[in-house]
C-alpha cells in the first residue's frame, strides 16, 4: 500500500512575490539579531491542526526533511504524520517550546486566540525570541493585528498567511498563500512556504486575512452561479455533464467548476473545505463589510444559503453541497429525472 510519505514530493523551486514595503519597528528590532537561515538542519517546525488541510501541509514539510512537532485536539488525526516521523506534543505551549517556527491552521478565530494567546498554554508563552508564529487559518484581520503586536512585544515575529486551493492544493503543494506582516520575515520563511505553494506578500499585519476574505467573497458568489446554472441546465432538459464541459472552456469557466462540477454531478459531498468553516468565513466577511459601510448583496445571499446547510445538519459536507440548498428551494434533485416529491 502506498504510504502517505510517498505522495509528497520535495519542495519546488522558489515561488514568492514580495514587494518589500512594510517593515514594522518591532520586526526590525527582532531582525537586528542574527537569525539562522531556514533549513532542515537548523529550523525546528511546530504544527498545530491536522485536519483536511493541515495534515497534507505538514506532510510536505516532513518530506522536505524538517523536524516537526505536532499538536491536535484529536491525536488520532495526527497518526499518519507520526508514522512519517513527527513528534506529538501535549499542548500548543509544548509545541512552541520545541520549535523555531510554529504554523497553525485551526477552525475559528476563537481557536486561533486560544492557541496563540492563552496566557497559560498558548504558543506565544513558549516561543523564544526571534521565533515566528504563522497563522494559516482564515480568521479575523483584527485578531491578526493583535497577534502581531503581542508577538512583537515578546521579540518574536507573526505572519498571517491564510491559504486557498482546498484539499487538492494542500495535497499537491500548490496552495495560494496570502501573507501579511513584516516583509523580511515573510521572505525569510520562503523555504517553508514554497513547500506548500506560492506565497504573495499582501502588506502589513492583517493584510493576508483581508486578501483571503476577498478570495472567499469571490468563491461564494461563483459557487452560487455554478449551482444555479447547473439547476437551470437540468430543468431545461440538458445533459448537465455535457453542459459543464461546454462552458468550462468559455467565459463561464472557473476553478470552482473544475473542482466541484463533477463532484456535484456524482453526489460527492466529501469536504475539500467544510460548509461550516465557509459559513464562518463569510460571516467574518460580512462583519468587515458592516464596519466599512460596504453593501455586498451577493455575499449576504451566499452566506444565508450556506447557513441553511448548517441548519439542516450538513455543516460537515464540502462547499459543493450548496447544490442541496438550491435543490430544496426548487423541490428538485439534480440528475434525479425531474421534480422530487413534496
NORZI-V607156 format. One record per backbone hydrogen bond with DSSP energy under -0.5 kcal/mol. CO is the residue of the C=O (numbers start at 1). NH is the residue of the N-H. E is the energy in kcal/mol with one decimal. If there is no record, write none. Layout:
<<CO	NH	E> <CO	NH	E>>
This chain:
<<3	7	-0.5> <4	7	-1.3> <5	8	-1.6> <15	199	-1.4> <16	18	-0.5> <17	201	-2.5> <18	20	-0.7> <19	21	-2.0> <21	23	-0.6> <22	183	-2.1> <24	28	-2.6> <25	29	-2.3> <26	30	-2.1> <27	31	-3.2> <28	32	-1.1> <29	33	-0.5> <30	33	-1.2> <37	39	-0.6> <39	42	-1.5> <39	43	-2.5> <42	44	-0.5> <43	67	-0.6> <44	100	-3.0> <44	101	-1.8> <45	69	-2.5> <46	103	-3.0> <47	49	-0.5> <47	71	-1.9> <48	105	-2.4> <51	55	-1.9> <53	57	-2.0> <54	58	-2.8> <55	59	-1.7> <56	60	-1.5> <57	61	-1.2> <58	62	-2.0> <59	63	-2.7> <60	64	-1.2> <61	66	-2.1> <62	65	-1.8> <66	68	-0.5> <67	45	-2.9> <68	87	-2.3> <69	47	-2.7> <70	89	-3.5> <71	49	-1.8> <73	75	-0.7> <74	77	-1.9> <75	78	-1.9> <76	79	-1.4> <78	81	-0.7> <78	82	-2.0> <79	83	-2.1> <80	84	-0.7> <81	86	-2.2> <82	85	-1.2> <87	70	-3.8> <91	95	-1.9> <92	96	-2.5> <93	97	-2.2> <94	98	-0.9> <95	98	-0.9> <96	99	-1.6> <100	132	-2.0> <101	46	-2.9> <101	103	-0.5> <102	134	-3.4> <103	48	-2.1> <104	136	-3.4> <104	137	-0.5> <108	111	-0.7> <108	112	-2.1> <109	113	-2.8> <110	114	-2.0> <111	115	-2.9> <112	116	-2.6> <113	117	-2.4> <113	118	-0.5> <114	118	-1.1> <115	123	-2.5> <116	124	-2.0> <118	122	-2.0> <121	93	-1.2> <122	126	-0.7> <123	126	-1.5> <123	127	-1.2> <128	131	-2.2> <131	157	-2.8> <132	102	-2.6> <133	135	-0.5> <133	159	-2.3> <134	104	-2.1> <134	136	-0.7> <135	161	-3.2> <136	163	-0.8> <137	139	-0.8> <140	143	-0.6> <140	144	-1.8> <141	145	-2.1> <142	146	-2.0> <143	147	-2.6> <144	148	-2.3> <145	149	-2.0> <146	150	-2.3> <147	151	-2.8> <148	152	-2.3> <149	153	-1.8> <150	154	-0.9> <151	154	-0.6> <151	156	-3.1> <152	155	-1.5> <155	130	-2.9> <157	133	-2.0> <159	135	-2.3> <159	161	-0.6> <160	180	-2.6> <162	178	-2.5> <164	176	-3.0> <165	169	-2.0> <166	170	-2.0> <167	171	-2.3> <168	172	-2.3> <169	173	-1.0> <169	174	-2.1> <169	175	-0.5> <175	177	-0.6> <175	198	-2.7> <176	164	-2.1> <177	179	-0.7> <177	200	-2.6> <179	202	-3.4> <179	203	-0.8> <180	160	-1.9> <182	186	-2.1> <183	187	-2.4> <184	188	-2.2> <185	189	-1.8> <187	190	-1.5> <188	191	-0.5> <189	192	-1.5> <189	193	-2.0> <190	194	-2.5> <192	195	-1.1> <193	196	-1.8> <193	197	-1.8> <194	12	-0.9> <196	175	-2.1> <197	199	-0.5> <198	177	-3.0> <199	17	-2.0> <200	179	-2.6> <203	181	-2.6> <204	207	-2.6> <206	210	-2.2> <207	211	-2.3> <208	212	-2.0> <209	213	-2.3> <210	214	-1.9> <211	215	-1.8> <212	216	-2.3> <213	217	-2.1> <214	218	-2.0> <215	219	-2.3> <216	220	-2.8> <217	221	-2.0> <218	222	-1.7> <219	223	-2.7> <220	224	-1.9> <221	225	-2.0> <222	226	-2.4> <223	227	-2.5> <224	228	-2.2> <225	229	-2.3> <226	230	-2.3> <227	231	-2.2> <228	232	-2.5> <229	233	-2.6> <230	234	-2.2> <231	235	-2.5> <232	236	-2.3> <233	238	-2.5> <234	237	-1.4> <238	240	-0.9> <239	243	-2.5> <240	244	-2.6> <241	245	-1.9> <242	246	-2.1> <243	247	-2.3> <244	248	-1.4> <245	249	-0.5> <246	249	-0.6> <247	250	-1.5> <250	253	-1.7> <254	258	-2.2> <255	259	-2.8> <256	260	-2.7> <256	261	-0.5> <257	261	-2.1> <260	264	-2.7> <261	265	-2.1> <262	266	-2.1> <263	268	-3.1> <264	267	-1.6> <267	269	-1.0> <269	318	-2.5> <273	319	-1.2> <274	278	-2.2> <275	279	-2.8> <276	280	-1.4> <277	281	-2.3> <278	282	-2.5> <279	283	-1.8> <280	284	-2.0> <281	285	-2.3> <282	286	-2.4> <283	287	-2.1> <284	288	-2.3> <285	289	-2.5> <286	290	-2.4> <287	291	-1.9> <288	292	-1.3> <289	293	-0.7> <289	294	-3.0> <290	293	-0.9> <294	296	-0.6> <296	300	-1.9> <297	301	-2.4> <298	302	-2.4> <299	303	-2.5> <300	304	-1.9> <301	305	-2.2> <302	306	-2.4> <303	307	-2.6> <304	308	-1.7> <305	309	-1.2> <306	310	-1.8> <307	311	-2.4> <308	312	-1.3> <309	314	-2.8> <310	313	-1.8> <314	317	-1.5> <315	276	-2.6> <317	275	-2.6> <318	321	-2.4> <319	322	-1.5> <320	323	-1.6> <321	324	-2.0> <321	325	-0.6> <322	325	-0.7> <322	326	-1.5> <323	327	-2.5> <324	328	-2.1> <325	329	-1.9> <326	330	-1.4> <327	331	-0.7> <327	332	-2.0> <328	331	-0.7> <331	340	-2.1> <332	334	-0.6> <333	336	-2.7> <333	338	-0.5> <338	333	-0.9>>
